[in-house]
Amino acid sequence: MTYIIALPCVDVMDRACVDECPVDCIYEGERTLYIHPDECVDCGACEPVCPVEAIYYEDDLPEEWSVFESVNAEFFDDIGSPGGAQRLGPTGSDHPYVAGLPPQGE
């Protein structure tokens, strides 16, 4: 089990969760953040600090955002498990589903 970042983060990327994460498992895409499912230790520190309430425990992910479970996991298919987001830095890319979304907000 892991935490998942859903639609409210797209085009927001506040990064409060990144600062709070003790294991550095929240990676930066072009338009959203992603939690690495194998690096996350399920501590829950990220969830309460998210100002847009985009982070959910896997079992609590709202049905309308269920696609984000696979989006978060599949994002790491190409980059694997780098062992820390700070070491990797911004990826400059997103999962195709996120990349295809219309601009959020405004």
C-alpha positions in Angstrom: 0.0 0.0 0.0 1.1 3.5 -0.6 -0.1 7.1 -0.8 -1.2 8.5 -4.2 -1.3 12.1 -5.5 -4.5 12.8 -7.5 -5.9 15.5 -9.8 -6.0 18.5 -7.4 -2.1 18.6 -7.6 -2.0 18.9 -11.4 -0.7 22.4 -12.3 -0.4 23.3 -8.6 2.6 21.5 -7.2 2.7 23.3 -3.9 5.6 21.0 -2.7 4.8 21.2 1.0 4.5 17.4 0.9 8.1 17.2 -0.6 9.4 19.2 2.4 7.6 16.9 4.9 8.5 13.5 3.3 11.1 11.8 5.5 12.2 9.3 2.8 12.3 11.7 -0.3 9.9 9.6 -2.3 7.9 12.4 -3.9 9.2 13.1 -7.4 8.5 16.2 -9.6 7.0 15.8 -13.0 6.3 18.6 -15.4 2.7 19.3 -14.2 2.3 17.3 -11.0 4.1 15.4 -8.3 4.3 11.6 -8.0 4.8 9.3 -5.0 7.1 6.3 -5.7 5.1 3.3 -4.6 8.2 1.2 -3.7 10.0 4.0 -1.8 7.0 5.3 0.2 7.0 4.0 3.8 3.4 4.9 4.3 4.1 7.3 7.2 1.3 9.7 6.1 3.4 12.8 6.8 2.6 14.2 3.3 -1.2 14.0 3.5 -2.1 16.6 6.1 0.3 19.3 4.7 -1.2 19.2 1.2 -3.1 22.5 0.8 -5.2 21.2 -2.1 -6.0 17.8 -0.5 -4.6 15.8 -3.4 -2.9 13.1 -1.4 -4.8 9.9 -0.4 -3.9 6.6 1.1 -4.5 4.0 -1.6 -7.6 2.6 0.0 -9.1 6.1 0.5 -8.6 7.3 -3.1 -11.9 8.7 -4.4 -13.4 6.6 -7.2 -13.4 9.6 -9.6 -9.6 9.7 -9.3 -8.9 6.0 -9.3 -6.9 6.3 -12.5 -4.2 8.1 -10.5 -3.3 4.8 -8.7 -1.9 3.5 -12.0 -0.7 7.0 -13.1 1.5 7.3 -10.0 2.9 3.7 -10.4 3.4 3.8 -14.1 5.3 7.1 -13.9 8.2 5.2 -12.5 8.3 2.5 -15.3 11.0 4.4 -17.2 13.0 5.9 -14.3 12.8 2.9 -12.0 13.7 3.5 -8.3 16.3 6.2 -8.2 16.4 6.1 -4.4 15.5 9.7 -3.8 13.8 12.6 -5.6 16.4 15.2 -4.7 19.1 13.2 -6.2 17.2 12.8 -9.5 15.7 16.4 -9.6 12.7 17.4 -11.7 12.0 14.9 -14.4 10.6 17.3 -16.9 8.0 14.9 -18.0 4.6 13.4 -16.9 2.6 10.3 -17.2 0.8 10.5 -20.6 -2.6 10.7 -18.8 -1.5 13.9 -16.9 0.3 15.3 -20.0 -3.0 15.0 -21.9 -5.2 16.7 -19.3 -6.4 20.3 -20.1 -4.9 23.0 -17.9 -6.3 22.8 -14.4 -7.4 25.8 -12.2 -8.1 29.3 -13.2 
